[in-house]
Amino acid sequence: MDQVLLRYKNNTRGQTKNSKGEKAIVLEVYCNRKRKHFPTKIILDPKFWDEKNGIVKKNSPQEAALNSQLSNLKKIHELFIDEMNRKFNGFKFEYYKYFNDGSASNDCFLSYMTAEIKRRQGNDITPSTFLSQNNKVTNIKKFRKSIAFNEITVKLLEDLTVYLKTKLGHSHNTVKNHHKIIKQYVRRAIVDKIIDPADNPYLVYKINWEKTEVDYVASQELKMIENYAPKNESEQFTKDVFLFSCYTGLAYVEYTNISFEEIIENNDGQLFIKMNRQKSKSKVILPISKLFPVKNEISKPERILRKYMSNYEIAKDSDRKDRLFFKISNQKINDNLKGLATKSKINKALSSHMGRHTFGTLLCNDLRVPLTVVKELMSHSDISQTVKYVIVNDKVIDTMLKETNWNKIY
């Protein structure tokens, strides 16, 4: 691969931009004894420019904003050059025809998104979020290989929505998730002063969530799964993992990240899970021994947990990834759950996320645990999230009215 050097400099070839003596800052790309200059749209008084280091001096009132803009532009070019180097096993300036639909400038929003996602990896986004955002950028690139910042309009967003739905077959809420990511990086581009706040198309373009009903496992169905005797270790592991989610309300990304250090045993021998929620980052302490208790026996989730704790002596000196209790991919567990549903004689398409919904629904509807308590156990930031697990139908209304003590008001 060819070595390509990038540096910022004053545009010495041109005359001063205006009567104030300000000059344009350009990005110089140098490769194989050839160089090309790209505009940055920054005009600056030379007294504020550090030519040696290629940055705006600290005495400039716009130092932070301008240096941030220059840094992002450089990232975009570096990403593009690296991609072309790998794709064609070498770099040529002619490749810039692929950059921003033939316009060699700093206006490639998708390159900006990719660079920002890469920069945030391991810093303020989790590995799963990094993968999810990258996948969405890949889908957007199927629609357009590059999108200039000034092309991000309501019309383009509407066309993207149609493409994602008709060509890629995505559901409405999946499309909404794509826009959620784009909107996030449009806002970042505004902060970096690449996009004018008034040009944000999401001030006008709105796409709302469609309400979807997430199924859950009813109490009788849960008993059918509990009573099913697995034929092999794989089936047993799938059953244990799913039931553990039903008993604790932990989502897939959480129960597959539980390690030995998150397990606490108090002086009474009761187990707790002390961990940070993956989504909200809030701390939670789950009283495992008190959830779904069994008379004269340890609770149902504790029984599963202790079963896999026996591996501790083998794994305690290993890397964290080898100390996890329930290591399995989401796709694998969802595939296995289809077989578990069939063999347990449940006429439902089980999925990993149904475990958390089962926990919330059973506690709210069947066990009548106060919403405020369920909210804390599920680490919801707002009780309106918890209310979604209360399913009100004719049967529930009939039961509630029968159990109501009307004499209290007389």
Secondary structure, DSSP 8 states (H G I E B T S, - for coil): ----EEEEEE-TTS--SSTT--EEEEEEEEETTEEEEEEEEEEE-GGGEETTTTEE-TTSTTHHHHHHHHHHHHHHHHHHHHHHHHHHTS--GGGGGGTTTT--SS-BHHHHHHHHHHHHBTTTB-HHHHHHHHHHHHHHHHH-S--BGGG--HHHHHHHHHHHHHTS---HHHHHHHHHHHHHHHHHHHHTTSS-GGG-GGGT--------------HHHHHHHHH---SSHHHHHHHHHHHHHHHH---HHHHTT-BGGGEEE-TTS-EEEEEE-TTT--EEEE-GGGSS-BTTB--HHHHHHHHHHTTHHHHTTS-GGGSBS----HHHHHHHHHHHHHHTT--S---TTHHHHHHHHIIIIIS---HHHHHHHTT-SSHHHHHTT----HHHHHHHHHH--GGGG-
